[in-house]
Amino acid sequence: MTATTVIGDLIGSRVSGDRRALHARFERALDEVNEQLSPPTPMRITVGDEYQGVFASLGDALTASLAVRLALLPEGDIRHGIGRGEVQVLGTSPRVEDGPGWWAARAAIERVQEAEGKAATRTLRTAYVADLSSQGPGPGPASDEPLVNASLLLRDELVTALSERSLSVLRGLLAGQTQRDLADELGISPSAVSQRVRADGLGTILAAHELMGGLS
């Protein structure tokens, strides 16, 4: 089947002040996204600090990558490789999958690692690679690759720059809370929340998130 594969890698957990607590948050984040999006292959930690999962759509995979990252920031961070292509089930006990979709996701996460070493792209945490062989002629996931990666580059730049308070506001807005609800929860005025939304580009992140979440 053609699907969207996600590979995530927790960054720097070995030097975390409380690695056990960070991993507990990591596991909760994956459980929450699995419950919200019901991916065909639920996200699960595989070896060490890496996790994997398979989603029915590119939009769901992009939504998941942001949700997991926001759950860990600012104490931890995560890089994601997202791949679109054929996924083959090689075994069921335990479930083992392989194929071009997985290879594309691995190539994408390697692209992130390479970008982190360059000044212009050091804030990139998510990349997308589409397997060209799985797409027929005409528009499709592969032809969207440059546009998706441009959006991810800008999204990650904005998210990386957020303060802890702004991250809290963004999480709340993504969860459907109003600015007034967040003001009461954080003990600040609604005006302060509104100013933070404008100054830190939170509205832009939300608008882009909604558009990207609709990708098939």
DRENDO-1510 file (C-alpha; in Angstrom, 1 decimal, always signed):
<recs>
REC; n; res; u; v; w
REC; 1; MET; +0.0; +0.0; +0.0 .
REC; 2; THR; +1.1; +3.6; -0.6 .
REC; 3; ALA; +1.2; +5.5; +2.7 .
REC; 4; THR; +3.1; +8.1; +4.6 .
REC; 5; THR; +5.9; +6.9; +6.9 .
REC; 6; VAL; +7.3; +8.9; +9.8 .
REC; 7; ILE; +10.6; +8.2; +11.5 .
REC; 8; GLY; +11.4; +10.4; +14.6 .
REC; 9; ASP; +14.7; +10.7; +16.5 .
REC; 10; LEU; +14.8; +12.3; +20.0 .
REC; 11; ILE; +17.7; +14.8; +20.1 .
REC; 12; GLY; +20.2; +14.9; +22.9 .
REC; 13; SER; +18.3; +12.8; +25.4 .
REC; 14; ARG; +21.5; +11.3; +26.8 .
REC; 15; VAL; +22.6; +14.7; +28.1 .
REC; 16; SER; +19.2; +15.6; +29.5 .
REC; 17; GLY; +19.0; +16.5; +33.2 .
REC; 18; ASP; +16.2; +14.0; +33.6 .
REC; 19; ARG; +16.2; +11.5; +30.8 .
REC; 20; ARG; +13.6; +9.3; +32.5 .
REC; 21; ALA; +11.1; +12.2; +32.7 .
REC; 22; LEU; +11.9; +13.2; +29.1 .
REC; 23; HIS; +11.2; +9.7; +27.8 .
REC; 24; ALA; +8.0; +9.5; +29.8 .
REC; 25; ARG; +6.8; +12.7; +28.0 .
REC; 26; PHE; +7.9; +11.2; +24.7 .
REC; 27; GLU; +5.8; +8.1; +25.3 .
REC; 28; ARG; +2.8; +10.1; +26.4 .
REC; 29; ALA; +3.1; +12.3; +23.3 .
REC; 30; LEU; +3.1; +9.3; +21.0 .
REC; 31; ASP; +0.1; +7.8; +22.8 .
REC; 32; GLU; -1.9; +11.0; +22.5 .
REC; 33; VAL; -1.2; +11.4; +18.8 .
REC; 34; ASN; -2.1; +7.7; +18.2 .
REC; 35; GLU; -5.4; +8.3; +19.9 .
REC; 36; GLN; -6.1; +11.5; +18.0 .
REC; 37; LEU; -5.2; +10.3; +14.5 .
REC; 38; SER; -5.5; +6.5; +14.6 .
REC; 39; PRO; -2.7; +5.8; +12.2 .
REC; 40; PRO; -2.7; +2.4; +10.4 .
REC; 41; THR; +0.6; +1.6; +12.1 .
REC; 42; PRO; +0.6; +3.4; +15.4 .
REC; 43; MET; +3.7; +5.3; +16.4 .
REC; 44; ARG; +6.0; +3.4; +18.7 .
REC; 45; ILE; +9.4; +3.7; +20.1 .
REC; 46; THR; +11.6; +1.1; +18.4 .
REC; 47; VAL; +15.3; +1.3; +19.4 .
REC; 48; GLY; +16.7; +3.8; +21.9 .
REC; 49; ASP; +15.5; +7.3; +21.0 .
REC; 50; GLU; +13.9; +6.5; +17.7 .
REC; 51; TYR; +10.2; +6.0; +16.9 .
REC; 52; GLN; +8.3; +5.0; +13.8 .
REC; 53; GLY; +4.7; +5.0; +12.5 .
REC; 54; VAL; +2.7; +4.9; +9.3 .
REC; 55; PHE; -0.1; +7.4; +8.4 .
REC; 56; ALA; -2.9; +7.2; +5.9 .
REC; 57; SER; -2.2; +10.8; +4.6 .
REC; 58; LEU; +0.7; +13.3; +4.4 .
REC; 59; GLY; -1.5; +15.8; +6.3 .
REC; 60; ASP; -1.8; +13.4; +9.3 .
REC; 61; ALA; +1.9; +12.8; +9.3 .
REC; 62; LEU; +2.7; +16.5; +9.3 .
REC; 63; THR; +0.2; +17.1; +12.1 .
REC; 64; ALA; +1.8; +14.3; +14.2 .
REC; 65; SER; +5.3; +15.7; +13.7 .
REC; 66; LEU; +4.3; +19.1; +15.1 .
REC; 67; ALA; +2.3; +17.6; +18.0 .
REC; 68; VAL; +5.2; +15.4; +19.1 .
REC; 69; ARG; +7.7; +18.2; +18.8 .
REC; 70; LEU; +5.6; +20.6; +20.8 .
REC; 71; ALA; +5.1; +18.1; +23.5 .
REC; 72; LEU; +8.8; +17.9; +24.1 .
REC; 73; LEU; +9.9; +21.5; +23.7 .
REC; 74; PRO; +11.7; +23.3; +25.3 .
REC; 75; GLU; +13.4; +20.6; +27.4 .
REC; 76; GLY; +13.8; +18.2; +24.5 .
REC; 77; ASP; +13.5; +18.3; +20.7 .
REC; 78; ILE; +13.0; +15.8; +17.9 .
REC; 79; ARG; +13.9; +15.5; +14.2 .
REC; 80; HIS; +11.5; +13.9; +11.8 .
REC; 81; GLY; +11.8; +12.2; +8.4 .
REC; 82; ILE; +8.5; +11.8; +6.5 .
REC; 83; GLY; +8.4; +9.5; +3.5 .
REC; 84; ARG; +5.7; +8.9; +0.9 .
REC; 85; GLY; +5.7; +5.6; -0.9 .
REC; 86; GLU; +4.9; +1.9; -1.0 .
REC; 87; VAL; +4.9; +0.1; +2.4 .
REC; 88; GLN; +5.3; -3.7; +2.4 .
REC; 89; VAL; +4.4; -5.9; +5.4 .
REC; 90; LEU; +7.1; -8.5; +5.8 .
REC; 91; GLY; +5.8; -10.1; +9.0 .
REC; 92; THR; +3.0; -9.9; +11.5 .
REC; 93; SER; +4.4; -11.5; +14.7 .
REC; 94; PRO; +5.8; -9.0; +15.4 .
REC; 95; ARG; +4.7; -6.7; +12.6 .
REC; 96; VAL; +7.6; -5.8; +10.3 .
REC; 97; GLU; +7.3; -3.3; +7.5 .
REC; 98; ASP; +9.7; -2.2; +4.8 .
REC; 99; GLY; +9.7; -0.7; +1.3 .
REC; 100; PRO; +10.2; +2.5; -0.6 .
REC; 101; GLY; +8.1; +4.5; +1.9 .
REC; 102; TRP; +10.4; +3.6; +4.8 .
REC; 103; TRP; +13.5; +4.3; +2.7 .
REC; 104; ALA; +12.1; +7.7; +1.8 .
REC; 105; ALA; +11.5; +8.5; +5.4 .
REC; 106; ARG; +15.1; +7.5; +6.3 .
REC; 107; ALA; +16.4; +9.7; +3.5 .
REC; 108; ALA; +14.3; +12.6; +4.8 .
REC; 109; ILE; +15.7; +12.3; +8.4 .
REC; 110; GLU; +19.2; +12.2; +7.0 .
REC; 111; ARG; +18.4; +15.4; +5.1 .
REC; 112; VAL; +17.4; +17.0; +8.4 .
REC; 113; GLN; +20.7; +15.9; +10.1 .
REC; 114; GLU; +22.6; +17.4; +7.2 .
REC; 115; ALA; +20.6; +20.7; +7.3 .
REC; 116; GLU; +21.3; +21.1; +11.0 .
REC; 117; GLY; +25.0; +21.6; +10.2 .
REC; 118; LYS; +24.4; +24.6; +7.9 .
REC; 119; ALA; +23.8; +28.1; +9.3 .
REC; 120; ALA; +20.8; +28.9; +7.0 .
REC; 121; THR; +18.9; +25.7; +7.8 .
REC; 122; ARG; +20.1; +24.8; +11.4 .
REC; 123; THR; +16.6; +25.1; +12.8 .
REC; 124; LEU; +15.1; +22.5; +10.4 .
REC; 125; ARG; +13.7; +19.5; +12.3 .
REC; 126; THR; +11.3; +18.0; +9.7 .
REC; 127; ALA; +11.8; +17.0; +6.0 .
REC; 128; TYR; +9.7; +15.2; +3.4 .
REC; 129; VAL; +10.8; +12.8; +0.7 .
REC; 130; ALA; +8.4; +11.2; -1.8 .
REC; 131; ASP; +9.3; +8.0; -3.7 .
REC; 132; LEU; +8.9; +8.9; -7.3 .
REC; 133; SER; +8.3; +5.3; -8.4 .
REC; 134; SER; +5.0; +5.1; -6.5 .
REC; 135; GLN; +3.4; +8.0; -8.3 .
REC; 136; GLY; +1.8; +8.0; -11.7 .
REC; 137; PRO; +1.9; +10.9; -14.2 .
REC; 138; GLY; +0.6; +14.3; -13.2 .
REC; 139; PRO; +0.4; +16.2; -9.9 .
REC; 140; GLY; +0.8; +14.2; -6.6 .
REC; 141; PRO; +2.8; +13.8; -3.5 .
REC; 142; ALA; +6.1; +13.7; -5.2 .
REC; 143; SER; +5.5; +16.9; -7.2 .
REC; 144; ASP; +4.4; +18.6; -3.9 .
REC; 145; GLU; +7.8; +17.8; -2.2 .
REC; 146; PRO; +9.5; +21.2; -2.7 .
REC; 147; LEU; +6.4; +23.1; -1.5 .
REC; 148; VAL; +6.0; +20.9; +1.6 .
REC; 149; ASN; +9.7; +21.2; +2.5 .
REC; 150; ALA; +9.5; +25.0; +2.0 .
REC; 151; SER; +6.6; +25.1; +4.5 .
REC; 152; LEU; +8.4; +22.8; +6.9 .
REC; 153; LEU; +11.5; +25.0; +6.8 .
REC; 154; LEU; +9.5; +28.1; +7.7 .
REC; 155; ARG; +7.4; +26.3; +10.3 .
REC; 156; ASP; +10.4; +24.9; +12.1 .
REC; 157; GLU; +12.2; +28.2; +12.1 .
REC; 158; LEU; +9.1; +29.9; +13.8 .
REC; 159; VAL; +8.6; +27.1; +16.3 .
REC; 160; THR; +12.3; +26.9; +17.3 .
REC; 161; ALA; +12.3; +30.6; +18.2 .
REC; 162; LEU; +9.4; +30.4; +20.6 .
REC; 163; SER; +9.7; +31.0; +24.3 .
REC; 164; GLU; +8.3; +28.6; +26.8 .
REC; 165; ARG; +5.3; +30.8; +27.4 .
REC; 166; SER; +4.6; +31.1; +23.6 .
REC; 167; LEU; +4.9; +27.3; +23.3 .
REC; 168; SER; +2.2; +27.0; +26.0 .
REC; 169; VAL; +0.0; +29.4; +24.1 .
REC; 170; LEU; +0.5; +27.5; +20.8 .
REC; 171; ARG; -0.3; +24.2; +22.4 .
REC; 172; GLY; -3.5; +25.6; +23.8 .
REC; 173; LEU; -4.6; +27.1; +20.5 .
REC; 174; LEU; -3.9; +23.9; +18.7 .
REC; 175; ALA; -6.0; +22.1; +21.3 .
REC; 176; GLY; -8.9; +24.4; +20.6 .
REC; 177; GLN; -8.7; +26.7; +23.6 .
REC; 178; THR; -9.6; +30.4; +23.1 .
REC; 179; GLN; -7.2; +33.2; +23.8 .
REC; 180; ARG; -9.3; +34.2; +26.9 .
REC; 181; ASP; -9.1; +30.6; +28.2 .
REC; 182; LEU; -5.4; +30.7; +27.8 .
REC; 183; ALA; -5.1; +34.1; +29.5 .
REC; 184; ASP; -7.0; +32.7; +32.6 .
REC; 185; GLU; -4.9; +29.6; +32.6 .
REC; 186; LEU; -1.5; +31.4; +32.3 .
REC; 187; GLY; -2.5; +34.2; +34.6 .
REC; 188; ILE; -2.0; +37.0; +32.0 .
REC; 189; SER; -4.4; +39.4; +30.3 .
REC; 190; PRO; -6.2; +38.5; +27.0 .
REC; 191; SER; -4.4; +41.4; +25.5 .
REC; 192; ALA; -1.0; +39.9; +26.4 .
REC; 193; VAL; -2.0; +36.6; +24.7 .
REC; 194; SER; -3.2; +38.5; +21.6 .
REC; 195; GLN; +0.1; +40.4; +21.4 .
REC; 196; ARG; +2.1; +37.2; +21.8 .
REC; 197; VAL; +0.1; +35.5; +19.0 .
REC; 198; ARG; +0.9; +38.4; +16.6 .
REC; 199; ALA; +4.5; +39.1; +17.6 .
REC; 200; ASP; +5.6; +35.4; +17.6 .
REC; 201; GLY; +3.8; +34.4; +14.4 .
REC; 202; LEU; +1.5; +31.9; +16.2 .
REC; 203; GLY; -1.4; +32.8; +13.9 .
REC; 204; THR; +0.8; +32.0; +10.9 .
REC; 205; ILE; +1.8; +28.6; +12.4 .
REC; 206; LEU; -1.8; +27.8; +13.0 .
REC; 207; ALA; -2.9; +28.8; +9.5 .
REC; 208; ALA; -0.1; +26.8; +7.9 .
REC; 209; HIS; -0.9; +23.8; +10.2 .
REC; 210; GLU; -4.5; +23.8; +9.0 .
REC; 211; LEU; -3.5; +24.0; +5.3 .
REC; 212; MET; -0.8; +21.3; +5.6 .
REC; 213; GLY; -3.1; +19.0; +7.6 .
REC; 214; GLY; -5.5; +18.8; +4.6 .
REC; 215; LEU; -2.9; +17.2; +2.3 .
REC; 216; SER; -3.8; +13.7; +1.1 .
</recs>
